[in-house]
Amino acid sequence: MEIRPIGNSHQCNVNSLDRIPKPISLPAVKSHTSNFTEDTNGPGKGMHNHHAELDGSHLVSPITTVISTASTNFDSEGSGPSGTRPISIAFGEEPTLAANGMACGSINSTKQQRTNEPSTLSEESSSIIFDPHRVQLKQKRYNGTQQRFLDWGNQHNRNVLEFVNAIDIINYLAYGRVHHNWSYATILQYKQAILQLYEQTQRDSITTNPAFIEFFSALKSNAILSFDFPMINLQPAIDVMLSWGENCDMTLLQITQKLCFLLGITGFLRPSDIERIDDSKTLVVNDALRLVVLAPKEKRAGRPIEKVVNISAHSNIMLCLVTCYTQYKNRFASLAPVVRSHDRLPHLLYTALVRNITDHNKAIGSERISKHITSILCRATTTCTASTSSRKTIKARAVGSTRAILAGAKLDDVLTHGSWASSSIFDTYYRLNRASATNFTDLIL
């Protein structure tokens, strides 16, 4: 067998390589020089070790990472033959080197490092979670109670923030119970406010303290939930509105007071609900007023809602909310709508209904609306004992729903109209009279 000279064994390859321009090596791919050695005994003696071997190398050869200028070289005007350039390299991305499920180890290690990097909150996430207005409202709710607790601790030489002790909270609440006659419900509210001063682990330590648990158990066992509410006669308040005459003859103050009162009584609405009525969505359909309250106190599954209230017209035009609303809107027909932001969710905008009686381009808040309602509701008379005269603050929402039950309205209809989540909430906090529209004596006897 004739052995060809070494110089001729690579004659074809050398000529071919001479015609190929110098290759461009990508820095992202490691050199394979260490994988190849010179064979001083074989016919390849004297070969340069930068050529790739087929035996013992990976399926993906270094040719993938060496791109000749035939496919990557561009002229100054960008007219070079770039059509054969790999997409990943053309866009500056790392090339995906894989064949039959195998990939380059250096790229895999880079992806693994990216996966193990700790995640952090983005700027958008932080702006939602740590919204300054949301934090301010939360602190505003508890600031007064928390400050009184801290002042009490200073008076008794107790650093209640640094030395967390359930006994200090118990002593403070017991002091208020004995000396200020705090009710059980008030003490529960103060407890929640004080606990917000501490971290979660500290709160768990306080609430699991045996003395803390026994203290609230004793308070609860002695706290009587009374349903002895005063009986209300609404007729004197109705007579006052009738004495004002037609809606068109009323002063602006009178028709504003009447509108707020009728909304509270017939719509079972709080003053804050009336403040948040989006008048741009109000409709008068089939002699009924359809109102949309934006983000009231009620929530569903922890989410704010839009509460829809439908109030039918009254047979007496002097007591009809639909007529009163129409006349009230006519008084401001020439003025632009009052657009304001929600008091608790400032990113929500809506068109307010009730305007200021002196500055018609401004809307009024829930406190002023409450005074408008009370100006008429205070005319109602009550039949109560000394024990019930100061126990319950009479509200239009409670008065209207109670009168509806006594007039024979179904409980489910009342709950739906007032957007109460359950009958127990209505029965415990809003129903002022335990009487029924049904005469059980006649039914039984």
C-alpha positions as CSV (number, residue, x, y, z in Angstrom):
1,M,0.0,0.0,0.0
2,E,1.5,3.3,-1.1
3,I,1.6,6.0,1.5
4,R,1.2,9.5,0.1
5,P,3.5,12.2,1.2
6,I,2.4,14.3,4.1
7,G,2.7,17.4,2.1
8,N,0.2,16.2,-0.5
9,S,-2.3,14.7,2.0
10,H,-3.7,18.1,2.6
11,Q,-3.2,19.7,-0.7
12,C,-6.9,20.0,-1.4
13,N,-7.7,21.4,2.0
14,V,-4.9,23.9,1.9
15,N,-6.0,25.2,-1.5
16,S,-9.6,25.4,-0.3
17,L,-8.6,27.3,2.9
18,D,-6.6,29.7,0.9
19,R,-9.7,30.9,-0.9
20,I,-11.7,31.4,2.3
21,P,-11.2,34.7,4.1
22,K,-10.1,34.8,7.7
23,P,-12.8,33.6,10.0
24,I,-14.5,35.7,12.7
25,S,-14.6,34.0,16.1
26,L,-17.4,34.9,18.5
27,P,-16.3,35.6,22.1
28,A,-19.3,33.9,23.6
29,V,-18.1,30.4,22.7
30,K,-15.1,28.8,24.4
31,S,-12.1,27.7,22.4
32,H,-11.9,24.0,21.6
33,T,-8.1,24.0,21.4
34,S,-7.7,22.0,24.5
35,N,-9.7,19.1,23.0
36,F,-7.3,18.5,20.2
37,T,-3.6,17.5,20.3
38,E,-1.0,16.9,17.6
39,D,-0.4,13.3,16.6
40,T,3.4,13.0,16.1
41,N,3.2,9.4,14.9
42,G,0.3,9.4,12.5
43,P,-0.1,10.7,9.0
44,G,-1.3,14.0,10.4
45,K,2.0,14.9,11.8
46,G,2.6,18.5,11.7
47,M,-1.1,19.4,11.5
48,H,-2.2,22.6,13.3
49,N,-4.4,21.8,16.3
50,H,-7.0,24.5,15.6
51,H,-8.8,22.2,13.1
52,A,-11.8,20.4,14.5
53,E,-11.8,16.6,14.7
54,L,-14.9,14.6,14.0
55,D,-14.0,11.8,16.4
56,G,-14.5,12.7,20.0
57,S,-16.0,16.1,19.5
58,H,-19.5,17.4,20.3
59,L,-22.2,17.1,17.7
60,V,-22.2,20.9,17.4
61,S,-18.9,21.7,15.9
62,P,-17.0,25.0,16.3
63,I,-18.0,25.8,12.8
64,T,-21.3,27.0,14.2
65,T,-19.5,29.8,16.1
66,V,-17.1,30.7,13.3
67,I,-18.9,32.6,10.6
68,S,-17.0,33.4,7.5
69,T,-17.0,36.8,5.9
70,A,-18.9,35.3,3.0
71,S,-22.1,35.5,5.1
72,T,-21.3,38.3,7.6
73,N,-19.1,40.8,5.8
74,F,-20.9,44.1,5.1
75,D,-19.8,46.9,2.9
76,S,-20.0,50.5,4.0
77,E,-23.5,50.9,2.5
78,G,-25.0,47.8,4.1
79,S,-25.4,46.0,0.8
80,G,-23.4,42.9,1.9
81,P,-24.9,39.4,1.6
82,S,-26.6,39.3,5.0
83,G,-29.4,36.9,4.0
84,T,-27.5,33.8,5.3
85,R,-26.7,35.4,8.6
86,P,-28.2,33.5,11.6
87,I,-31.1,35.4,13.1
88,S,-29.9,35.1,16.7
89,I,-26.5,36.5,15.9
90,A,-27.9,39.2,13.6
91,F,-30.0,40.6,16.5
92,G,-27.2,40.5,19.0
93,E,-28.7,37.5,20.9
94,E,-26.8,34.5,22.1
95,P,-27.0,31.7,19.6
96,T,-28.8,28.6,20.6
97,L,-26.5,25.7,20.0
98,A,-28.5,22.5,20.4
99,A,-28.6,19.3,18.6
100,N,-30.8,16.3,19.7
101,G,-31.4,17.9,23.2
102,M,-27.7,18.8,23.8
103,A,-26.5,22.5,24.1
104,C,-23.4,24.4,24.7
105,G,-22.4,24.2,28.4
106,S,-21.4,27.9,28.6
107,I,-24.8,29.1,27.5
108,N,-26.6,26.7,29.9
109,S,-24.6,28.0,32.8
110,T,-25.5,31.6,31.9
111,K,-29.2,30.7,31.8
112,Q,-28.8,28.9,35.1
113,Q,-27.3,32.0,36.7
114,R,-30.1,34.1,35.5
115,T,-32.7,31.7,37.0
116,N,-31.0,31.8,40.4
117,E,-30.9,35.6,40.6
118,P,-33.2,36.8,43.4
119,S,-36.4,38.6,42.2
120,T,-37.1,42.1,43.4
121,L,-40.3,44.3,43.2
122,S,-40.4,46.5,40.1
123,E,-41.1,50.2,40.3
124,E,-44.7,49.6,39.2
125,S,-45.3,46.9,41.8
126,S,-43.9,49.1,44.6
127,S,-46.1,52.0,43.5
128,I,-49.2,49.9,43.9
129,I,-48.3,48.1,47.2
130,F,-46.8,51.1,48.9
131,D,-49.2,53.7,47.6
132,P,-48.7,56.8,49.8
133,H,-52.4,57.7,49.9
134,R,-53.3,54.1,50.9
135,V,-50.7,54.1,53.7
136,Q,-51.8,57.6,54.8
137,L,-55.5,56.5,55.1
138,K,-54.5,53.5,57.1
139,Q,-52.4,55.5,59.5
140,K,-55.1,58.2,59.8
141,R,-57.6,55.6,60.9
142,Y,-55.4,54.6,63.9
143,N,-53.4,57.6,64.8
144,G,-55.6,58.9,67.5
145,T,-56.0,55.7,69.4
146,Q,-52.4,54.8,69.0
147,Q,-51.2,58.2,70.3
148,R,-53.5,57.9,73.4
149,F,-52.0,54.5,74.1
150,L,-48.5,55.9,73.8
151,D,-49.3,58.9,76.0
152,W,-50.7,56.5,78.6
153,G,-47.5,54.5,78.6
154,N,-45.4,57.6,79.1
155,Q,-47.5,58.7,82.0
156,H,-46.9,55.3,83.6
157,N,-43.2,55.2,82.7
158,R,-43.7,52.4,80.3
159,N,-41.9,52.2,77.0
160,V,-44.7,50.3,75.3
161,L,-43.0,50.3,71.9
162,E,-39.6,49.0,72.9
163,F,-40.8,46.5,75.5
164,V,-43.7,44.6,74.0
165,N,-45.9,43.3,76.8
166,A,-49.5,42.1,76.6
167,I,-50.0,43.2,80.2
168,D,-49.6,46.9,79.2
169,I,-52.3,46.6,76.6
170,I,-54.6,44.9,79.1
171,N,-54.0,47.5,81.7
172,Y,-54.7,50.4,79.3
173,L,-58.0,48.9,78.0
174,A,-59.1,48.0,81.5
175,Y,-58.4,51.6,82.5
176,G,-60.7,52.9,79.7
177,R,-63.3,50.3,80.6
178,V,-63.5,51.4,84.3
179,H,-62.9,55.1,84.1
180,H,-64.3,56.0,80.7
181,N,-67.0,53.3,80.4
182,W,-65.8,52.0,77.1
183,S,-68.1,49.5,75.5
184,Y,-67.0,46.1,74.4
185,A,-67.2,47.1,70.7
186,T,-65.0,50.2,71.4
187,I,-62.4,48.1,73.2
188,L,-62.2,45.7,70.3
189,Q,-61.6,48.6,67.9
190,Y,-58.9,50.0,70.2
191,K,-57.2,46.6,70.5
192,Q,-56.9,46.3,66.7
193,A,-55.5,49.8,66.4
194,I,-52.9,49.2,69.1
195,L,-51.8,45.9,67.6
196,Q,-50.9,47.7,64.4
197,L,-48.0,49.4,66.3
198,Y,-46.1,46.1,66.3
199,E,-44.7,43.6,63.9
200,Q,-46.5,40.4,63.0
201,T,-44.4,38.2,65.3
202,Q,-45.0,40.6,68.2
203,R,-48.7,40.6,67.5
204,D,-48.8,36.9,67.6
205,S,-47.0,36.9,70.9
206,I,-49.5,39.3,72.4
207,T,-52.7,37.7,71.1
208,T,-51.6,34.2,72.3
209,N,-50.8,35.4,75.8
210,P,-53.1,33.6,78.3
211,A,-53.9,36.7,80.3
212,F,-54.8,38.6,77.0
213,I,-57.2,35.8,75.9
214,E,-58.8,35.6,79.4
215,F,-59.3,39.4,79.5
216,F,-61.3,39.6,76.3
217,S,-63.2,36.4,77.2
218,A,-64.3,38.0,80.4
219,L,-65.4,41.2,78.6
220,K,-67.3,39.3,76.0
221,S,-69.2,37.3,78.6
222,N,-70.4,40.5,80.3
223,A,-71.2,42.5,77.2
224,I,-74.9,42.5,76.6
225,L,-76.0,43.0,73.0
226,S,-79.2,44.9,73.4
227,F,-82.0,45.2,70.8
228,D,-84.0,47.7,72.9
229,F,-84.0,50.5,70.4
230,P,-86.3,53.5,70.6
231,M,-89.5,53.6,68.6
232,I,-89.5,56.4,66.0
233,N,-92.4,58.4,64.8
234,L,-91.4,59.9,61.4
235,Q,-94.6,61.8,60.7
236,P,-93.4,65.1,62.2
237,A,-90.4,65.1,59.9
238,I,-92.7,64.4,56.9
239,D,-95.0,67.2,57.9
240,V,-92.1,69.6,57.8
241,M,-91.3,68.8,54.2
242,L,-94.9,69.1,53.2
243,S,-95.1,72.5,54.8
244,W,-92.3,73.8,52.5
245,G,-94.7,73.5,49.5
246,E,-93.8,72.6,45.9
247,N,-90.2,71.9,45.0
248,C,-90.0,74.9,42.7
249,D,-91.0,77.2,45.5
250,M,-88.3,75.9,48.0
251,T,-85.1,77.7,48.7
252,L,-81.9,76.0,47.6
253,L,-81.1,75.0,51.2
254,Q,-84.6,73.4,51.6
255,I,-84.5,71.4,48.4
256,T,-81.0,70.3,49.2
257,Q,-82.0,69.1,52.6
258,K,-85.0,67.4,51.2
259,L,-83.0,65.6,48.5
260,C,-80.5,64.3,51.0
261,F,-83.2,63.2,53.4
262,L,-85.2,61.3,50.8
263,L,-82.0,59.6,49.4
264,G,-81.1,58.4,52.9
265,I,-84.6,57.3,53.9
266,T,-85.9,55.7,50.7
267,G,-82.5,54.5,49.2
268,F,-81.1,53.2,52.5
269,L,-78.0,55.3,51.8
270,R,-75.3,56.6,54.2
271,P,-74.1,60.2,53.9
272,S,-70.9,58.8,52.4
273,D,-72.9,56.9,49.8
274,I,-74.7,60.1,48.8
275,E,-71.4,61.9,48.5
276,R,-70.1,59.2,46.1
277,I,-73.1,59.1,43.8
278,D,-71.8,59.3,40.2
279,D,-74.4,61.6,38.7
280,S,-73.1,61.0,35.2
281,K,-74.6,57.5,35.4
282,T,-77.9,58.5,37.0
283,L,-81.0,57.5,34.9
284,V,-84.7,58.1,35.3
285,V,-86.4,55.1,33.8
286,N,-90.1,54.1,34.2
287,D,-90.7,56.6,37.0
288,A,-87.8,55.2,38.9
289,L,-84.4,56.8,39.8
290,R,-81.4,54.6,39.1
291,L,-78.3,55.6,41.0
292,V,-74.7,54.3,40.9
293,V,-72.6,54.7,44.1
294,L,-68.9,54.5,43.3
295,A,-66.9,52.4,45.8
296,P,-69.1,52.6,48.9
297,K,-68.3,51.1,52.3
298,E,-69.5,47.7,51.2
299,K,-67.1,45.4,49.5
300,R,-67.3,42.0,47.8
301,A,-64.5,39.5,48.3
302,G,-62.4,42.4,49.5
303,R,-62.9,44.4,46.3
304,P,-64.5,47.9,46.0
305,I,-67.8,47.8,44.1
306,E,-70.2,50.0,42.2
307,K,-73.5,49.9,44.1
308,V,-76.7,50.3,42.0
309,V,-79.8,51.6,43.8
310,N,-83.3,51.8,42.2
311,I,-85.8,54.1,43.9
312,S,-89.4,54.2,42.7
313,A,-91.5,57.3,42.4
314,H,-94.0,58.1,45.2
315,S,-97.7,58.5,44.6
316,N,-97.6,61.9,46.5
317,I,-95.6,64.3,44.3
318,M,-94.6,66.3,47.4
319,L,-92.7,63.2,48.7
320,C,-91.5,61.9,45.4
321,L,-87.7,61.6,45.2
322,V,-87.8,61.4,41.4
323,T,-89.5,64.8,41.2
324,C,-87.3,66.3,43.8
325,Y,-84.2,65.1,41.9
326,T,-85.4,66.5,38.6
327,Q,-86.2,69.9,40.1
328,Y,-82.8,70.0,41.9
329,K,-80.9,69.2,38.7
330,N,-82.9,72.0,36.8
331,R,-81.5,74.6,39.2
332,F,-78.0,73.9,38.0
333,A,-78.7,73.1,34.4
334,S,-76.6,76.0,33.2
335,L,-73.5,75.0,35.3
336,A,-70.8,72.6,34.3
337,P,-70.8,69.2,36.1
338,V,-68.6,69.0,39.3
339,V,-66.0,66.3,38.7
340,R,-64.1,65.3,41.8
341,S,-61.8,62.4,42.9
342,H,-62.9,59.7,45.3
343,D,-62.0,60.4,48.9
344,R,-60.4,57.0,49.5
345,L,-59.5,56.0,46.0
346,P,-58.2,59.3,44.5
347,H,-57.5,57.7,41.1
348,L,-61.2,57.4,40.5
349,L,-63.1,60.4,39.2
350,Y,-66.8,60.9,39.2
351,T,-69.5,63.6,38.8
352,A,-70.8,64.7,42.2
353,L,-74.6,65.2,42.7
354,V,-75.0,67.4,45.8
355,R,-73.5,70.9,45.4
356,N,-72.5,73.6,47.9
357,I,-75.3,76.0,48.4
358,T,-73.0,79.0,48.4
359,D,-70.4,78.0,45.9
360,H,-72.3,76.0,43.2
361,N,-69.1,74.9,41.5
362,K,-68.1,72.8,44.5
363,A,-69.5,69.6,45.9
364,I,-70.0,68.9,49.6
365,G,-68.8,66.0,51.6
366,S,-70.4,63.4,53.8
367,E,-70.4,65.5,57.0
368,R,-72.4,68.3,55.4
369,I,-74.8,65.8,53.8
370,S,-75.3,64.2,57.3
371,K,-76.2,67.7,58.7
372,H,-78.7,68.2,55.9
373,I,-80.3,64.8,56.7
374,T,-80.3,65.5,60.5
375,S,-82.0,68.8,60.0
376,I,-85.2,67.0,59.0
377,L,-84.7,63.7,60.8
378,C,-84.4,65.5,64.2
379,R,-88.0,66.5,63.9
380,A,-89.1,62.9,64.3
381,T,-90.2,61.9,67.8
382,T,-89.1,58.9,69.7
383,T,-90.7,56.8,72.5
384,C,-87.8,55.6,74.6
385,T,-86.7,55.0,78.2
386,A,-83.7,56.6,79.9
387,S,-81.6,53.6,79.1
388,T,-82.3,53.7,75.3
389,S,-82.3,57.5,74.7
390,S,-78.5,57.7,74.3
391,R,-77.6,54.2,73.3
392,K,-78.3,54.3,69.6
393,T,-77.7,57.1,67.1
394,I,-80.7,57.2,64.8
395,K,-79.7,57.1,61.1
396,A,-81.8,57.6,58.0
397,R,-80.6,54.2,56.6
398,A,-81.8,52.4,59.7
399,V,-85.1,54.3,59.9
400,G,-86.0,53.7,56.3
401,S,-85.2,50.0,56.3
402,T,-87.0,49.4,59.6
403,R,-90.2,51.2,58.4
404,A,-90.1,49.1,55.2
405,I,-90.0,45.8,57.3
406,L,-92.9,47.1,59.5
407,A,-94.9,48.0,56.3
408,G,-94.6,44.4,55.1
409,A,-91.6,44.4,52.8
410,K,-89.8,41.1,52.4
411,L,-86.5,40.8,54.2
412,D,-84.7,39.7,51.0
413,D,-85.9,42.8,49.2
414,V,-84.7,45.0,52.0
415,L,-81.3,43.3,52.1
416,T,-80.9,43.8,48.3
417,H,-82.1,47.4,48.3
418,G,-79.6,48.2,51.1
419,S,-76.8,46.0,49.8
420,W,-76.4,44.2,53.1
421,A,-74.2,41.1,52.8
422,S,-76.3,39.1,55.3
423,S,-79.5,39.3,57.4
424,S,-77.5,39.1,60.6
425,I,-75.7,42.4,59.9
426,F,-79.0,44.2,59.2
427,D,-80.7,42.5,62.2
428,T,-77.9,43.4,64.6
429,Y,-77.0,47.0,63.6
430,Y,-79.9,48.5,61.6
431,R,-83.2,47.0,62.5
432,L,-84.7,49.4,65.1
433,N,-87.9,47.6,65.8
434,R,-88.4,43.9,66.5
435,A,-92.1,44.1,65.7
436,S,-93.5,42.3,62.6
437,A,-96.1,43.3,60.1
438,T,-97.8,40.0,60.7
439,N,-100.4,39.6,63.4
440,F,-99.4,36.4,64.9
441,T,-102.1,36.5,67.6
442,D,-104.8,36.3,65.0
443,L,-102.9,33.6,63.2
444,I,-102.4,31.5,66.3
445,L,-105.7,32.0,68.0
